[in-house]
Amino acid sequence: MKSRMMLGRKIGMTQIFLENGKRVPVTVVQAGPMTVVRKKTSLGKDGYAAVQLGFEDATKQQKDESVRWRGLTKAQVGVFAQAGIDVPKRIVRELLVQESELDSFTPGQVIDSSLFKAGEFIDVTSVSKGRGFAGVMKRHNFSGFRATHGTHESFRGGGSIGASAYPSRVFRGKRMPGHMGAKRVTVQNLRLVQITEEDGLYLIKGAVPGPNGSLVTIRPAIKKSGRARR
């Protein structure tokens, strides 16, 4: 399967020791399982080849003999029923594939953590931690002003932001204080050190964006495709 994607939840960080005694800091991610919800083909009304993957069971709400699934409309629930999935999924993501790869997917098929192998390089995407409104020293790593010799009330400021006469405006993209974090971030070329198949845990070398419990998307590394190290 050339086109691969795994959804998971970030658990936290720890460390492991290799056979040679080297200590490796790793991020633990609960990977999958995912369920194939629907297939799209370039020959049909969709116009492109893709697979919809569901992750995590939705919460069932029952009242007065009526059953609802939290956060899902009746139309969305109907898509899962059409695929023969009894429990709808909270999260649905779409994976673009080649037309020839569609035969390897079947609605209702479960994809577990064995999709990736230990030693592979992967790209990890998640939403970074939100830092709120931050100044230029925290947000852009400015050095600030010196704390002596006539500096007044502007020790952590950003300084001048442009001339007054010309061009009489602030250029787009000027680094200034503002909202920091809470953005979609992709970290490339992380190594998948170890996989615990019984628990479906990925041990990824290095840091993964986002707080503990955040949704993580794992794909094969596009810059180191096919390469693996011990």
Backbone bond lengths (Angstrom), bond angles and torsions (degrees), N, CA, C in turn:
res aa  C-N    CA-C-N  psi(-1)  N-CA   C-N-CA  omega(-1)  CA-C   N-CA-C  phi
1 M - - - 1.455 - - 1.528 108.88 -
2 K 1.342 117.30 110.92 1.463 120.62 -176.69 1.524 111.81 -75.98
3 S 1.324 116.63 -45.61 1.462 120.45 -178.90 1.526 108.85 -86.04
4 R 1.335 115.39 118.92 1.454 120.02 -176.25 1.525 110.21 -135.35
5 M 1.318 115.20 146.80 1.455 122.03 175.21 1.520 108.10 -157.41
6 M 1.326 116.23 135.87 1.452 121.41 179.00 1.524 109.30 -127.33
7 L 1.330 115.60 132.99 1.456 122.07 175.25 1.522 109.50 -101.09
8 G 1.327 116.07 145.40 1.452 119.67 -179.17 1.516 111.51 -160.25
9 R 1.319 115.09 -179.71 1.458 122.50 178.38 1.526 109.19 -120.88
10 K 1.322 115.06 132.39 1.460 120.02 177.70 1.525 108.76 -73.36
11 I 1.327 116.54 127.64 1.456 121.81 179.78 1.525 111.31 -96.43
12 G 1.319 117.11 -44.96 1.457 120.93 -179.22 1.514 109.98 159.27
13 M 1.329 115.93 -169.41 1.459 121.50 -178.65 1.524 110.54 -114.75
14 T 1.325 114.73 151.67 1.451 122.21 175.88 1.526 107.70 -154.39
15 Q 1.304 116.57 -164.88 1.460 120.34 177.78 1.517 109.67 -140.16
16 I 1.340 115.37 149.82 1.456 121.03 175.93 1.515 108.30 -130.13
17 F 1.317 115.49 163.02 1.453 121.11 179.60 1.525 108.91 -117.28
18 L 1.324 115.94 130.22 1.453 121.25 179.35 1.522 110.24 -79.97
19 E 1.325 116.15 175.94 1.455 120.60 -178.01 1.515 112.02 -63.53
20 N 1.331 117.44 -30.18 1.457 120.55 179.68 1.530 112.93 -84.34
21 G 1.341 116.76 5.15 1.450 120.74 178.11 1.515 114.57 89.37
22 K 1.314 118.07 -1.26 1.462 120.71 -178.91 1.526 110.43 -74.53
23 R 1.326 115.78 135.33 1.458 121.15 178.75 1.520 109.83 -89.26
24 V 1.323 116.74 132.63 1.459 122.18 -177.52 1.522 109.00 -124.53
25 P 1.354 118.75 121.78 1.475 120.29 173.93 1.522 109.82 -76.94
26 V 1.324 116.51 131.61 1.462 120.59 -175.87 1.530 109.94 -133.28
27 T 1.332 114.38 153.35 1.459 122.31 171.63 1.519 108.16 -103.54
28 V 1.326 116.21 131.45 1.461 121.66 -178.04 1.527 108.77 -94.78
29 V 1.331 115.78 125.79 1.466 122.12 179.82 1.519 108.87 -124.72
30 Q 1.334 115.60 127.76 1.468 120.64 173.59 1.526 107.99 -80.36
31 A 1.328 116.54 105.23 1.464 122.35 -172.56 1.520 110.90 -95.13
32 G 1.355 114.94 124.68 1.460 120.79 174.75 1.516 112.45 63.54
33 P 1.349 115.93 -163.67 1.469 125.98 -3.08 1.527 112.41 -77.61
34 M 1.332 115.12 156.40 1.451 121.95 177.23 1.524 109.47 -114.88
35 T 1.325 115.27 157.61 1.464 121.50 -179.50 1.519 109.37 -125.43
36 V 1.318 116.42 132.65 1.463 120.83 176.87 1.528 108.59 -72.41
37 V 1.335 116.19 120.85 1.461 121.45 -176.00 1.519 111.32 -97.27
38 R 1.320 116.64 -43.27 1.463 119.59 -172.49 1.520 110.14 -158.23
39 K 1.315 115.89 150.83 1.462 121.61 174.61 1.527 109.77 -114.97
40 K 1.320 115.49 140.94 1.455 121.52 175.99 1.529 108.74 -119.11
41 T 1.316 115.86 142.39 1.458 120.52 -177.68 1.515 110.37 -125.42
42 S 1.309 115.12 149.00 1.466 120.44 179.17 1.519 111.70 -70.42
43 L 1.318 116.82 -15.37 1.462 120.55 -179.96 1.528 111.63 -87.43
44 G 1.333 117.47 -12.96 1.451 121.14 -178.63 1.517 112.69 -95.78
45 K 1.322 115.63 -160.61 1.463 120.74 -176.94 1.516 112.80 -72.44
46 D 1.346 117.30 -19.62 1.458 119.82 -179.42 1.527 111.90 -72.06
47 G 1.318 116.85 -37.72 1.454 120.20 176.37 1.514 114.92 85.75
48 Y 1.325 118.19 4.09 1.460 120.78 177.20 1.520 108.65 -154.58
49 A 1.323 115.91 160.00 1.456 121.84 -177.15 1.518 109.60 -96.27
50 A 1.325 116.95 124.65 1.455 121.79 -179.39 1.519 109.59 -159.99
51 V 1.320 114.80 165.23 1.460 122.66 178.01 1.520 107.94 -129.53
52 Q 1.324 116.94 131.99 1.456 121.68 175.30 1.526 109.34 -94.07
53 L 1.337 115.60 128.88 1.455 122.10 -177.18 1.525 109.65 -117.19
54 G 1.321 116.84 131.67 1.458 122.26 178.89 1.515 111.05 -101.99
55 F 1.346 115.44 146.20 1.459 121.14 -176.91 1.517 109.89 -140.75
56 E 1.306 117.29 132.27 1.458 126.91 177.94 1.533 112.23 69.86
57 D 1.316 116.03 129.88 1.461 121.72 -178.83 1.529 111.25 -68.78
58 A 1.323 115.54 141.37 1.461 121.16 176.21 1.528 109.71 -75.63
59 T 1.332 115.22 159.84 1.458 121.25 -179.87 1.525 110.51 -86.19
60 K 1.332 115.37 128.42 1.463 120.69 -178.30 1.524 110.28 -85.71
61 Q 1.337 116.56 132.45 1.456 122.40 177.67 1.524 109.02 -123.75
62 Q 1.319 116.20 120.34 1.459 121.27 -176.33 1.520 109.51 -123.20
63 K 1.339 116.16 127.13 1.460 121.44 -179.19 1.529 108.43 -151.98
64 D 1.315 115.51 129.69 1.468 121.41 178.26 1.530 111.60 53.17
65 E 1.337 115.79 46.59 1.461 123.90 176.63 1.536 112.86 64.81
66 S 1.313 117.84 10.63 1.465 121.13 175.30 1.524 108.63 -108.58
67 V 1.302 115.38 136.98 1.461 121.45 -176.80 1.522 109.04 -111.57
68 R 1.305 115.11 129.66 1.458 121.22 175.89 1.525 108.88 -130.23
69 W 1.319 114.11 159.70 1.460 120.91 176.91 1.522 107.87 -116.47
70 R 1.298 115.28 123.16 1.460 121.32 -172.47 1.526 111.55 -59.39
71 G 1.329 115.54 128.20 1.453 121.91 176.61 1.512 115.39 81.94
72 L 1.332 118.11 2.65 1.458 121.16 -177.62 1.521 110.04 -120.77
73 T 1.324 115.83 140.31 1.451 121.28 175.24 1.530 109.62 -84.30
74 K 1.330 116.10 169.53 1.469 120.17 178.88 1.525 111.06 -64.54
75 A 1.333 116.37 -34.47 1.460 119.54 178.58 1.527 111.03 -65.65
76 Q 1.332 116.63 -40.39 1.456 119.78 178.73 1.519 111.57 -67.75
77 V 1.311 116.77 -39.34 1.463 120.32 177.13 1.521 110.40 -64.14
78 G 1.329 116.87 -34.97 1.451 120.73 179.12 1.517 113.26 -64.20
79 V 1.340 117.49 -30.95 1.465 120.89 177.47 1.526 110.11 -65.05
80 F 1.337 116.87 -41.30 1.462 120.27 178.38 1.527 110.93 -68.44
81 A 1.337 116.71 -39.19 1.462 119.73 179.10 1.526 110.94 -64.02
82 Q 1.328 116.29 -37.56 1.466 120.23 179.14 1.527 111.24 -65.24
83 A 1.345 116.14 -31.01 1.464 120.41 179.52 1.523 112.04 -84.82
84 G 1.346 117.53 -1.45 1.460 120.72 -179.99 1.512 113.55 79.07
85 I 1.336 117.43 23.86 1.458 122.17 179.93 1.525 108.08 -98.83
86 D 1.320 117.16 116.52 1.465 121.53 -175.50 1.526 112.00 -70.43
87 V 1.323 116.92 -40.91 1.468 121.11 -178.26 1.522 108.23 -108.23
88 P 1.344 118.26 113.05 1.479 120.25 179.01 1.528 111.32 -62.40
89 K 1.317 115.87 162.59 1.455 122.25 -178.25 1.526 110.82 -105.78
90 R 1.328 115.48 144.40 1.462 121.53 -179.48 1.523 111.96 -69.02
91 I 1.331 115.99 -40.40 1.460 121.85 -172.09 1.521 108.94 -118.91
92 V 1.312 116.31 131.90 1.466 122.03 177.64 1.533 108.03 -127.52
93 R 1.315 115.86 126.89 1.459 121.79 177.52 1.524 109.27 -126.22
94 E 1.309 115.34 153.28 1.461 121.12 -175.93 1.522 110.11 -110.47
95 L 1.306 115.57 134.03 1.458 123.11 179.98 1.515 109.16 -115.41
96 L 1.324 116.44 118.56 1.460 120.78 176.54 1.526 109.56 -74.41
97 V 1.316 116.46 130.62 1.455 121.93 -178.71 1.525 109.32 -132.46
98 Q 1.323 114.87 169.68 1.449 120.56 172.76 1.533 109.36 -78.21
99 E 1.316 115.36 151.84 1.466 119.46 -179.31 1.525 111.28 -58.49
100 S 1.332 117.17 -33.80 1.461 120.95 -179.09 1.532 112.49 -72.32
101 E 1.322 117.97 -16.62 1.462 121.35 -178.15 1.519 112.93 -87.32
102 L 1.319 118.61 -11.50 1.459 121.11 -175.39 1.525 112.35 -62.58
103 D 1.338 116.94 -29.09 1.461 119.97 -178.26 1.526 112.08 -66.35
104 S 1.344 117.88 -21.17 1.462 120.55 -178.85 1.527 112.38 -83.44
105 F 1.339 116.98 -1.26 1.464 121.46 178.93 1.520 109.50 -115.36
106 T 1.323 116.28 141.51 1.462 122.80 177.90 1.524 108.94 -134.61
107 P 1.338 119.51 131.08 1.469 120.19 177.10 1.523 111.80 -54.42
108 G 1.327 116.02 130.74 1.456 121.68 -175.34 1.516 113.80 94.03
109 Q 1.327 117.40 -10.07 1.458 121.30 179.51 1.528 110.42 -67.38
110 V 1.322 117.23 137.54 1.464 122.93 179.76 1.523 109.31 -99.79
111 I 1.327 116.10 130.37 1.458 122.71 178.79 1.525 107.53 -113.41
112 D 1.335 116.53 120.75 1.462 120.53 -175.96 1.522 111.04 -105.65
113 S 1.326 115.69 -168.36 1.463 121.55 -174.56 1.518 113.76 -69.34
114 S 1.332 118.52 -9.74 1.463 120.89 179.25 1.531 112.78 -73.10
115 L 1.330 116.59 0.52 1.467 120.16 179.49 1.523 111.27 -62.31
116 F 1.339 117.33 -34.64 1.464 121.96 177.14 1.522 109.54 -110.26
117 K 1.329 115.90 159.79 1.447 122.01 -179.55 1.525 110.03 -117.72
118 A 1.335 114.83 151.56 1.458 120.12 178.37 1.523 110.12 -63.63
119 G 1.334 116.22 138.21 1.456 121.86 -179.13 1.513 114.08 100.19
120 E 1.332 117.74 -12.77 1.462 120.89 -179.66 1.526 111.07 -73.36
121 F 1.324 114.67 153.97 1.458 121.61 170.36 1.531 108.07 -93.53
122 I 1.313 115.52 135.67 1.458 120.41 -175.83 1.518 110.33 -133.70
123 D 1.346 115.36 160.32 1.464 123.58 171.49 1.522 107.64 -109.50
124 V 1.320 116.45 129.31 1.467 121.97 -175.42 1.519 109.24 -115.18
125 T 1.337 116.95 129.49 1.462 123.00 -178.97 1.518 109.67 -121.03
126 S 1.338 115.75 134.83 1.452 121.49 176.79 1.525 108.08 -159.75
127 V 1.326 116.29 175.99 1.463 122.01 176.94 1.524 108.38 -95.50
128 S 1.322 116.12 123.47 1.453 120.99 -175.55 1.522 111.40 -68.43
129 K 1.313 116.11 164.18 1.462 121.99 178.99 1.528 110.42 -64.44
130 G 1.312 117.04 137.05 1.446 121.24 176.99 1.521 111.12 -80.78
131 R 1.341 116.92 130.96 1.464 121.83 -178.66 1.522 112.60 -109.22
132 G 1.322 117.13 2.16 1.452 119.40 -179.51 1.520 111.99 73.81
133 F 1.345 116.10 -155.79 1.465 121.36 178.93 1.523 108.17 -82.11
134 A 1.329 116.40 121.98 1.466 121.81 -175.20 1.513 110.42 -126.07
135 G 1.324 115.43 151.63 1.459 121.66 177.76 1.519 111.71 -81.87
136 V 1.340 115.36 179.63 1.465 119.55 -174.37 1.521 112.08 -71.10
137 M 1.332 118.58 -26.83 1.461 119.73 -178.81 1.526 110.69 -70.73
138 K 1.313 117.23 -38.93 1.461 120.51 179.12 1.531 111.30 -83.26
139 R 1.323 116.02 -38.00 1.462 120.07 -173.85 1.520 112.52 -79.74
140 H 1.355 117.43 -38.53 1.467 120.94 -174.97 1.526 113.24 -123.30
141 N 1.319 117.09 8.69 1.466 121.21 176.51 1.529 112.94 63.93
142 F 1.336 117.13 33.81 1.458 120.16 174.40 1.538 108.98 -67.21
143 S 1.337 115.96 154.82 1.460 120.66 -178.55 1.521 112.67 -87.55
144 G 1.333 118.22 -17.49 1.456 120.68 -178.37 1.525 112.09 79.71
145 F 1.334 115.98 -176.56 1.463 121.32 -179.25 1.526 109.71 -95.55
146 R 1.333 115.90 161.88 1.449 119.51 175.34 1.533 109.32 -70.32
147 A 1.300 116.70 152.76 1.462 121.90 -173.11 1.518 113.19 -94.10
148 T 1.322 117.79 18.68 1.463 121.04 -179.09 1.521 109.95 -141.53
149 H 1.328 115.54 179.25 1.470 124.30 169.24 1.525 112.65 54.97
150 G 1.312 115.38 61.00 1.451 119.51 167.81 1.507 117.10 86.70
151 T 1.346 118.74 4.73 1.467 119.93 176.64 1.524 109.54 -78.08
152 H 1.322 116.82 125.39 1.454 120.52 -175.12 1.528 111.34 -120.88
153 E 1.327 116.49 119.69 1.466 124.39 169.50 1.533 113.76 50.59
154 S 1.319 117.55 28.92 1.466 118.84 -179.38 1.521 110.16 -145.44
155 F 1.327 116.12 42.30 1.456 120.05 -175.75 1.533 111.66 -69.66
156 R 1.313 117.44 -31.98 1.465 120.81 -177.30 1.529 112.16 -113.64
157 G 1.307 117.00 19.51 1.461 120.95 -179.08 1.518 113.27 -80.48
158 G 1.318 115.05 174.01 1.459 120.31 -177.43 1.510 114.66 -97.53
159 G 1.334 117.20 -9.11 1.462 119.71 -179.95 1.515 112.09 84.46
160 S 1.316 115.59 -161.11 1.455 121.34 -176.55 1.530 110.71 -67.09
161 I 1.324 116.17 143.70 1.460 120.14 178.79 1.529 112.00 -112.43
162 G 1.346 119.05 4.59 1.453 121.10 177.38 1.514 112.25 153.59
163 A 1.312 117.06 165.46 1.460 122.75 179.42 1.525 110.53 -80.72
164 S 1.350 116.16 158.52 1.461 120.91 -177.28 1.528 112.18 -89.46
165 A 1.316 116.74 -43.95 1.467 119.41 -175.94 1.529 111.27 -75.43
166 Y 1.306 115.71 -49.40 1.461 120.21 179.00 1.503 108.44 -140.24
167 P 1.329 120.29 131.26 1.465 127.09 5.05 1.532 114.02 -88.58
168 S 1.319 117.71 11.04 1.466 122.41 176.95 1.528 113.03 60.56
169 R 1.291 115.90 31.67 1.468 120.52 177.04 1.524 108.24 -161.97
170 V 1.304 115.22 168.11 1.464 121.61 176.87 1.521 108.27 -100.61
171 F 1.316 116.81 128.87 1.455 120.74 -177.70 1.528 111.08 -66.66
172 R 1.310 114.97 144.42 1.460 121.10 177.55 1.536 109.54 -61.76
173 G 1.328 115.90 137.01 1.456 120.53 178.99 1.516 114.38 89.86
174 K 1.326 117.95 3.52 1.460 120.86 178.47 1.517 109.81 -59.27
175 R 1.329 116.71 131.24 1.457 121.14 -178.05 1.530 109.65 -74.83
176 M 1.315 115.21 115.09 1.455 121.89 -175.88 1.525 109.66 -140.89
177 P 1.330 118.60 170.93 1.469 119.90 175.80 1.526 111.01 -61.35
178 G 1.319 116.43 153.75 1.457 120.30 179.16 1.514 111.18 169.86
179 H 1.324 114.86 -170.66 1.461 120.79 -178.72 1.523 110.21 -67.45
180 M 1.319 115.43 132.40 1.461 120.83 -176.36 1.521 109.95 -120.04
181 G 1.314 117.08 137.39 1.452 122.28 176.43 1.515 112.56 82.20
182 A 1.351 115.76 -165.55 1.461 123.21 -179.00 1.522 111.27 57.09
183 K 1.344 116.45 40.48 1.457 121.73 178.90 1.527 109.99 -124.14
184 R 1.312 115.09 155.79 1.464 120.41 178.49 1.529 108.94 -72.58
185 V 1.319 116.13 120.50 1.461 121.83 -174.52 1.528 108.93 -125.43
186 T 1.323 116.18 137.80 1.461 122.26 175.70 1.527 109.32 -118.32
187 V 1.317 116.65 123.60 1.459 122.67 175.06 1.519 107.70 -103.75
188 Q 1.312 116.50 123.40 1.466 121.30 -173.75 1.520 111.76 -97.78
189 N 1.317 114.24 157.40 1.470 123.81 170.06 1.530 113.06 60.92
190 L 1.324 116.92 41.04 1.460 120.57 171.19 1.528 108.46 -88.16
191 R 1.308 116.08 145.36 1.465 120.07 -176.75 1.529 110.44 -98.44
192 L 1.318 115.27 130.07 1.459 121.88 175.75 1.527 107.13 -82.12
193 V 1.334 115.59 99.77 1.456 120.50 -171.23 1.517 112.24 -74.08
194 Q 1.330 116.05 -44.76 1.467 119.12 -172.16 1.523 110.04 -151.12
195 I 1.330 116.71 150.89 1.461 123.38 177.34 1.523 108.34 -129.53
196 T 1.325 116.25 128.03 1.465 121.13 172.86 1.525 107.44 -100.34
197 E 1.308 116.07 100.12 1.458 121.46 -171.68 1.519 112.46 -65.63
198 E 1.342 117.87 -33.67 1.462 119.67 -177.57 1.527 111.72 -67.18
199 D 1.341 117.41 -30.00 1.465 121.35 179.67 1.525 112.77 -106.70
200 G 1.333 118.00 -9.26 1.453 121.50 -179.11 1.513 112.57 68.02
201 L 1.332 117.79 37.98 1.458 122.13 -178.14 1.520 110.57 -103.39
202 Y 1.338 115.28 135.31 1.453 122.25 172.91 1.525 108.31 -102.44
203 L 1.328 116.94 129.31 1.456 122.27 173.98 1.519 107.38 -105.49
204 I 1.335 115.77 107.77 1.464 122.60 -172.46 1.519 108.72 -107.45
205 K 1.311 116.27 128.02 1.465 120.58 -179.69 1.523 110.67 -68.89
206 G 1.334 115.97 127.18 1.455 120.38 178.30 1.513 112.17 98.75
207 A 1.333 114.52 -171.02 1.459 121.60 -174.71 1.521 110.54 -97.01
208 V 1.315 115.15 144.66 1.462 123.65 177.58 1.527 107.81 -114.05
209 P 1.334 119.17 135.37 1.472 120.55 -178.00 1.516 112.36 -60.48
210 G 1.337 115.76 154.21 1.448 121.38 172.95 1.514 114.04 97.34
211 P 1.330 116.71 160.08 1.465 121.10 176.79 1.520 111.20 -77.05
212 N 1.329 115.88 169.88 1.461 120.14 175.13 1.528 109.88 -61.60
213 G 1.320 115.95 135.35 1.452 121.34 -177.87 1.516 114.44 93.77
214 S 1.323 117.45 -4.17 1.461 120.00 -178.38 1.524 110.88 -76.65
215 L 1.332 115.55 155.48 1.456 121.94 178.95 1.524 109.80 -75.69
216 V 1.327 116.60 133.16 1.463 122.77 -176.70 1.521 108.97 -123.23
217 T 1.326 115.99 135.10 1.467 122.14 175.70 1.514 108.85 -111.99
218 I 1.314 116.83 126.01 1.462 122.67 -176.85 1.523 108.94 -115.35
219 R 1.333 115.05 129.11 1.459 122.00 177.24 1.524 109.60 -132.96
220 P 1.339 118.02 160.00 1.470 119.41 174.27 1.525 110.56 -63.24
221 A 1.323 116.36 144.06 1.457 121.24 -178.90 1.527 110.16 -65.98
222 I 1.328 116.65 125.67 1.458 119.78 -178.33 1.519 112.12 -78.41
223 K 1.327 117.78 -20.36 1.462 120.81 -178.83 1.513 112.52 -92.56
224 K 1.333 116.52 -17.34 1.467 120.55 179.31 1.511 108.58 -130.56
225 S 1.309 116.99 46.43 1.448 121.81 -176.95 1.524 110.79 -63.54
226 G 1.326 115.70 128.44 1.458 120.83 175.90 1.500 114.24 83.54
227 R 1.348 118.77 -6.05 1.449 120.37 -178.73 1.517 110.96 -93.52
228 A 1.298 115.85 146.81 1.467 120.70 178.05 1.524 108.77 -149.59
229 R 1.314 114.48 149.40 1.467 120.88 178.16 1.519 109.04 -133.63
230 R 1.301 115.11 161.89 1.459 120.89 175.18 1.517 109.06 -88.59
